[in-house]
Amino acid sequence: MTTLIEKSRQSVGPAIRVRCLEKSYGKLEVLRGVDFEVSRGSIFALLGSNGAGKTTTIKILATLLKADAGSAMVNDFDIATQAAQVRGSISLTGQFAAVDEILSGRENLVLVAKLRHLDDPVVIADGLLDRFSLTEAATRRVSTYSGGMRRRLDIAMSLIGDSPVIFLDEPTAGLDPEARIEVWQTVKELAGSGTTVLLTTQYLDEAEQLADQIAVLHQGRIIANGTLAELKQLFPPAQVEYVEKQPTLEEIFLAIIGDRR
């Protein structure tokens, strides 16, 4: 049986196409003509500071919010006229992990599989627990999980149903350096399996580490869009100088805790 991801791979054109998207809250213009496209099976980072309009863009694409003007297609479905089909072909992970802390990791996954009316929810849950390195913690209450474990579980829950496109809104906000790297690896594996990932972030290093394509959203407009190499070409050529490289604080932190595991 052909999965949604396989069908998405067979489709022609971008997984997401956004044209002249506008949104205002009263007199506050949040989006002022946003345009971009996301290739299938790629990681696209929407980079911007707080209040730039990143979450508003995600909500519109996920059909949780209506745009004032413009259009968008997700998996060849129009967000305005085919909202149900859009919702059926995407997954959304918000800024805060939407997990039930009273339930165990396995129970969270089984619950979502049952709500999606899928066969063999326990088998699905165990497969995702293994994929996201949560098998040993499967029967523990989520309240005992670390921030990185909760985030991985949250992403695992969003994958139930084999959605070809996943939206990740600030996926590493509030996580420690070790947990951030865990989530980064998860996102890379998603794209490697054919899933299209659109993530929002305000962390420059996150976009640099993950994204095939980066769009900079500023004051409601895309002011730059391209690969990292293309964005670097916007600046004058770097001058070659000898500099003694010192480790970053993040590298020091990870090295120290790695020695104590």
C-alpha positions as CSV (number, residue, x, y, z in Angstrom):
1,M,0.0,0.0,0.0
2,T,1.4,3.4,-1.0
3,T,2.0,5.7,2.0
4,L,1.3,9.5,2.0
5,I,5.1,10.1,2.1
6,E,5.6,7.9,-1.0
7,K,2.7,9.7,-2.8
8,S,4.2,13.0,-1.8
9,R,7.6,12.0,-3.3
10,Q,5.8,11.1,-6.6
11,S,4.1,14.5,-6.8
12,V,5.6,17.2,-9.0
13,G,6.4,20.6,-7.6
14,P,7.1,21.9,-4.1
15,A,5.5,20.4,-1.0
16,I,4.6,23.9,0.2
17,R,4.0,27.0,-1.9
18,V,3.2,30.4,-0.3
19,R,2.2,33.5,-2.3
20,C,1.6,37.0,-1.0
21,L,0.4,35.9,2.5
22,E,-1.0,38.7,4.6
23,K,-2.3,38.7,8.2
24,S,-3.1,41.6,10.6
25,Y,-4.5,41.7,14.1
26,G,-6.3,45.0,14.2
27,K,-3.9,47.6,13.1
28,L,-0.9,45.4,13.7
29,E,0.4,44.0,10.4
30,V,2.0,40.7,11.2
31,L,2.5,39.3,7.7
32,R,2.9,41.7,4.8
33,G,3.2,39.6,1.6
34,V,5.1,36.5,2.5
35,D,6.4,34.3,-0.4
36,F,8.3,31.1,-0.3
37,E,8.4,27.5,-1.5
38,V,9.6,24.3,0.3
39,S,11.0,21.4,-1.7
40,R,9.8,17.9,-1.0
41,G,11.9,15.9,1.5
42,S,13.8,19.0,2.6
43,I,14.3,20.9,5.8
44,F,13.2,24.5,5.4
45,A,14.0,27.0,8.3
46,L,11.9,30.1,8.8
47,L,14.3,32.2,10.7
48,G,13.3,35.3,12.6
49,S,13.2,37.1,16.0
50,N,10.3,37.0,18.4
51,G,7.3,38.7,16.8
52,A,8.5,38.4,13.3
53,G,5.4,36.3,12.3
54,K,6.8,32.8,12.3
55,T,4.1,31.2,14.4
56,T,1.4,33.1,12.5
57,T,2.7,31.6,9.3
58,I,2.7,28.1,10.7
59,K,-0.8,28.5,12.0
60,I,-2.1,29.7,8.6
61,L,-0.4,26.8,6.8
62,A,-1.8,24.3,9.3
63,T,-5.3,25.8,8.7
64,L,-5.6,26.9,12.3
65,L,-5.8,30.6,11.3
66,K,-7.2,32.3,8.2
67,A,-5.1,34.6,6.1
68,D,-6.4,38.1,5.2
69,A,-4.9,37.8,1.7
70,G,-2.7,35.6,-0.4
71,S,-2.7,31.9,-1.0
72,A,-0.9,28.7,0.0
73,M,-0.7,25.1,-1.2
74,V,0.4,22.3,1.1
75,N,0.8,18.8,-0.5
76,D,-1.1,20.1,-3.5
77,F,-4.1,21.1,-1.4
78,D,-5.3,24.7,-1.1
79,I,-5.3,25.8,2.6
80,A,-8.5,27.9,2.0
81,T,-10.7,25.6,0.0
82,Q,-9.3,22.2,1.0
83,A,-8.5,22.6,4.7
84,A,-9.6,19.1,5.7
85,Q,-7.2,17.5,3.1
86,V,-4.4,19.8,4.3
87,R,-5.0,18.8,8.0
88,G,-5.1,15.1,6.9
89,S,-1.6,15.3,5.3
90,I,0.3,17.3,7.9
91,S,1.5,17.1,11.5
92,L,2.2,20.0,13.8
93,T,4.4,20.3,16.8
94,G,4.0,23.5,18.7
95,Q,6.4,25.5,20.8
96,F,5.4,23.5,24.0
97,A,5.4,19.7,24.1
98,A,1.7,18.5,23.9
99,V,2.2,15.4,25.9
100,D,0.2,14.0,28.8
101,E,2.5,13.9,31.8
102,I,0.3,11.5,33.8
103,L,0.5,8.8,31.0
104,S,3.6,6.9,30.1
105,G,5.4,7.4,26.8
106,R,3.8,4.3,25.3
107,E,0.4,5.3,26.5
108,N,0.7,8.8,24.9
109,L,1.6,7.2,21.5
110,V,-1.1,4.5,21.7
111,L,-3.7,7.2,22.6
112,V,-2.9,9.2,19.5
113,A,-2.8,6.1,17.2
114,K,-6.3,5.2,18.5
115,L,-7.6,8.7,17.9
116,R,-6.4,8.4,14.3
117,H,-8.3,5.1,14.1
118,L,-5.1,3.2,13.1
119,D,-4.7,-0.6,13.3
120,D,-2.2,-2.1,15.8
121,P,-1.6,1.1,17.9
122,V,0.7,-0.7,20.3
123,V,2.9,-1.9,17.4
124,I,3.0,1.6,16.1
125,A,3.9,3.0,19.5
126,D,6.7,0.5,20.1
127,G,8.1,1.2,16.6
128,L,8.2,5.0,17.4
129,L,9.7,4.4,20.8
130,D,12.5,2.5,19.3
131,R,13.0,5.0,16.5
132,F,13.3,7.9,19.0
133,S,15.4,6.0,21.5
134,L,12.7,6.0,24.2
135,T,12.1,2.2,24.6
136,E,13.8,2.1,28.0
137,A,11.5,4.9,29.2
138,A,8.4,3.5,27.5
139,T,6.5,2.6,30.8
140,R,7.6,5.6,32.8
141,R,5.3,8.6,33.3
142,V,6.2,11.4,31.1
143,S,6.5,13.7,34.1
144,T,9.8,11.9,34.8
145,Y,11.2,12.6,31.3
146,S,13.9,15.2,30.6
147,G,13.1,18.2,28.3
148,G,14.8,16.5,25.3
149,M,12.9,13.2,25.9
150,R,9.6,15.1,26.0
151,R,10.4,16.9,22.8
152,R,11.3,13.6,21.1
153,L,8.1,12.0,22.3
154,D,6.1,15.1,21.1
155,I,7.7,14.8,17.6
156,A,7.0,11.0,17.6
157,M,3.4,11.6,18.4
158,S,3.1,14.1,15.5
159,L,4.4,11.4,13.1
160,I,1.7,8.9,13.8
161,G,-0.3,8.6,10.6
162,D,2.7,8.9,8.2
163,S,2.3,12.6,7.4
164,P,4.5,13.7,4.5
165,V,4.8,17.3,5.9
166,I,5.6,18.2,9.5
167,F,5.6,21.7,11.0
168,L,7.9,22.3,13.9
169,D,7.4,25.6,15.7
170,E,10.5,26.5,17.8
171,P,11.4,22.8,18.3
172,T,14.3,23.4,20.7
173,A,13.0,26.4,22.6
174,G,14.0,26.1,26.3
175,L,16.0,23.0,25.8
176,D,19.6,22.5,27.1
177,P,22.5,22.0,24.6
178,E,22.4,18.2,24.9
179,A,18.7,18.0,24.3
180,R,18.9,20.4,21.4
181,I,21.4,18.1,19.7
182,E,19.0,15.2,20.3
183,V,16.2,17.0,18.6
184,W,18.5,18.1,15.7
185,Q,19.3,14.5,15.0
186,T,15.7,13.6,15.0
187,V,14.8,16.3,12.5
188,K,17.7,15.2,10.2
189,E,16.4,11.6,10.3
190,L,12.9,12.8,9.4
191,A,14.1,14.5,6.3
192,G,16.3,11.5,5.5
193,S,13.2,9.3,5.5
194,G,11.4,11.6,3.0
195,T,9.4,13.8,5.3
196,T,9.3,17.5,4.4
197,V,10.1,19.6,7.5
198,L,9.3,23.3,7.9
199,L,10.6,24.6,11.2
200,T,10.7,28.0,12.8
201,T,13.5,29.1,14.9
202,Q,15.3,32.2,16.3
203,Y,18.5,30.3,16.7
204,L,21.0,31.0,14.0
205,D,23.1,27.9,14.7
206,E,20.0,25.7,14.5
207,A,19.1,27.0,11.0
208,E,22.8,26.6,10.0
209,Q,22.9,23.0,11.3
210,L,19.7,21.7,9.9
211,A,18.3,23.6,7.0
212,D,18.6,22.9,3.3
213,Q,16.9,26.3,2.7
214,I,16.7,29.3,5.0
215,A,14.2,32.2,4.8
216,V,14.7,35.2,7.0
217,L,11.4,36.7,8.1
218,H,11.6,40.2,9.4
219,Q,8.7,42.6,10.2
220,G,6.3,40.5,8.3
221,R,8.3,40.0,5.1
222,I,10.8,37.5,3.7
223,I,14.0,39.6,3.3
224,A,16.3,36.8,2.3
225,N,15.8,33.3,1.1
226,G,18.3,30.6,-0.1
227,T,20.8,28.0,0.9
228,L,23.4,28.8,3.5
229,A,26.0,29.1,0.7
230,E,23.7,31.5,-1.2
231,L,23.1,33.6,1.9
232,K,26.8,33.8,2.6
233,Q,27.4,35.2,-0.9
234,L,25.3,38.3,0.1
235,F,28.3,39.4,2.2
236,P,31.8,40.5,1.0
237,P,34.4,37.7,0.6
238,A,35.9,36.8,4.0
239,Q,39.5,37.8,4.6
240,V,41.8,35.0,5.5
241,E,43.4,35.5,8.9
242,Y,45.2,33.3,11.4
243,V,43.0,32.9,14.4
244,E,43.6,30.4,17.3
245,K,40.3,28.6,17.6
246,Q,38.9,28.3,21.1
247,P,36.2,25.9,22.0
248,T,32.7,27.3,22.4
249,L,31.0,27.1,25.8
250,E,28.6,24.6,24.2
251,E,31.5,22.4,23.2
252,I,33.0,22.6,26.6
253,F,29.7,21.8,28.3
254,L,29.1,18.7,26.1
255,A,32.6,17.5,26.6
256,I,32.4,17.7,30.4
257,I,29.1,15.9,30.7
258,G,30.2,13.3,28.2
259,D,33.1,12.4,30.4
260,R,30.8,11.9,33.4
261,R,28.2,9.6,31.7
